[in-house]
Amino acid sequence: MWFAIIAKDHPGSLDKRMAARPAHLERLNALQNEGRMLLAGPFPAIESENPGPAGFTGSLIIAEFASQADAETWAKADPYVAADVYADVEIKPFRKVLP
């Protein structure tokens, strides 16, 4: 089943986010290579593709996992969690309808 992983960043965590980004992307690329990634990306803090020092307010990942427990285990091991970028992570089942 698909699961939405919705994370909120701690304010002022841009430097931590950038330091942990390569490891974070490596895990996302692994999901994509396994055919389990629907989409992933950050929420810019301002209306801009490249928000610069304004940074980001969180992230959204929609990926396929065997169960909610598996999605939670995967999310807890994210480098952004270890680096204290994320203040909160919520995981919800997701049903893709369109396209």
C-alpha positions, -999 to 999 in steps of 0.1 A, spaced: 0 0 0 10 36 -5 19 57 26 23 95 29 51 105 51 45 141 61 74 157 81 77 191 96 111 207 101 124 224 132 127 261 126 162 271 117 173 235 107 184 244 71 221 237 78 213 204 94 191 195 64 218 203 39 244 183 58 221 152 59 207 156 24 231 132 5 222 103 29 185 113 28 185 113 -11 204 80 -12 175 63 7 149 79 -16 168 68 -46 168 32 -33 130 34 -30 127 47 -65 151 21 -79 128 -6 -62 98 9 -80 83 19 -46 84 58 -49 54 78 -61 69 112 -53 90 130 -28 100 166 -21 104 194 4 80 222 13 98 255 5 93 281 33 85 307 7 69 306 -28 101 297 -47 116 267 -63 149 277 -46 141 294 -13 177 301 -4 182 309 33 144 309 39 148 271 37 121 245 40 92 238 64 92 200 59 89 172 34 64 149 17 72 114 6 47 90 -9 60 55 -12 49 19 -11 54 -2 20 40 -36 31 24 -21 62 21 11 83 47 -4 107 72 -8 79 66 28 68 71 40 103 103 19 107 116 33 74 107 69 84 123 66 118 156 57 102 157 87 79 189 108 82 168 139 87 154 123 119 189 115 131 202 150 123 172 165 142 158 183 111 123 169 116 103 181 145 74 158 137 67 130 113 32 118 105 25 87 84 -9 80 68 -21 54 43 -26 69 9 -48 58 -20 -37 70 -54 -67 78 -76 -54 102 -103 -36 102 -126 
